[in-house]
């Protein structure tokens, strides 16, 4: 189940200057929101039409990120983003 954060200001105040530059007006999440508030995090993005090599690379990158305590954040777009997300959860 997706949950909406209480208000825009609740999460906006916690963003870095760079994150605030392009932040959305609403945000929905599933899982442990504290992972977005603390530590290092990165979004893995790429093609929606993925080659076999792209799949292998996305999986390897996600595994290395998780092994180094970096949270993989995803909007679950088809392709690379979903592959990286699923790999991070499995790692």
C-alpha positions as CSV (number, residue, x, y, z in Angstrom):
1,X,0.0,0.0,0.0
2,X,1.3,3.4,-0.9
3,X,1.2,6.1,1.7
4,X,1.2,9.8,1.2
5,X,3.4,12.0,3.4
6,X,1.4,14.3,5.7
7,X,2.1,17.5,3.9
8,X,4.5,18.9,1.4
9,X,6.3,20.9,4.1
10,X,6.9,17.8,6.2
11,X,9.2,16.3,3.7
12,X,10.4,19.5,1.9
13,X,12.1,20.7,5.0
14,X,14.2,17.6,5.1
15,X,15.5,17.8,1.6
16,X,19.0,19.0,0.6
17,X,19.3,22.2,-1.5
18,X,19.8,20.1,-4.6
19,X,16.8,17.9,-3.9
20,X,14.6,21.0,-3.3
21,X,15.4,22.4,-6.7
22,X,13.2,19.8,-8.5
23,X,11.0,18.4,-5.8
24,X,7.4,17.3,-6.6
25,X,4.4,18.8,-4.9
26,X,3.3,15.4,-3.6
27,X,5.2,12.3,-2.7
28,X,4.0,8.8,-2.2
29,X,6.1,6.0,-0.7
30,X,6.0,2.3,0.2
31,X,8.4,0.9,2.8
32,X,10.7,2.5,5.4
33,X,10.6,6.2,4.9
34,X,13.5,6.7,7.2
35,X,15.7,5.3,4.5
36,X,15.1,8.5,2.5
37,X,15.9,10.7,5.5
38,X,19.2,9.2,6.5
39,X,22.3,8.0,4.9
40,X,23.4,8.0,1.3
41,X,20.8,7.3,-1.4
42,X,20.8,7.2,-5.2
43,X,18.4,6.6,-8.0
44,X,19.5,4.2,-10.8
45,X,17.9,5.3,-14.1
46,X,18.3,4.2,-17.7
47,X,16.6,2.8,-20.7
48,X,13.2,1.4,-20.6
49,X,14.1,-1.0,-23.4
50,X,17.0,-2.9,-21.8
51,X,19.6,-5.1,-23.5
52,X,20.9,-8.2,-21.8
53,X,24.2,-6.3,-21.0
54,X,22.1,-3.5,-19.5
55,X,20.3,-5.9,-17.2
56,X,23.6,-7.4,-16.0
57,X,25.1,-3.9,-15.4
58,X,22.1,-2.6,-13.6
59,X,22.1,-5.7,-11.3
60,X,25.8,-5.3,-10.6
61,X,25.5,-1.6,-9.9
62,X,22.6,-2.1,-7.5
63,X,24.4,-4.9,-5.7
64,X,27.5,-2.7,-5.2
65,X,25.4,0.2,-3.9
66,X,23.7,-2.0,-1.3
67,X,27.0,-3.6,-0.3
68,X,28.2,0.0,0.4
69,X,25.2,1.0,2.5
70,X,23.7,3.2,-0.2
71,X,19.9,3.1,-0.5
72,X,18.6,2.6,-4.0
73,X,15.5,4.9,-4.5
74,X,13.2,4.1,-7.4
75,X,10.1,5.4,-9.1
76,X,9.8,1.9,-10.6
77,X,9.9,3.0,-14.2
78,X,10.0,0.1,-16.6
79,X,13.5,-1.1,-17.5
80,X,16.7,-0.2,-15.6
81,X,15.0,1.5,-12.7
82,X,12.9,-1.6,-11.9
83,X,15.8,-4.0,-12.4
84,X,18.0,-2.0,-10.0
85,X,15.1,-1.7,-7.4
86,X,14.3,-5.4,-7.4
87,X,18.0,-6.3,-7.2
88,X,18.5,-4.0,-4.2
89,X,15.6,-5.6,-2.4
90,X,17.0,-9.0,-3.0
91,X,20.5,-8.1,-1.9
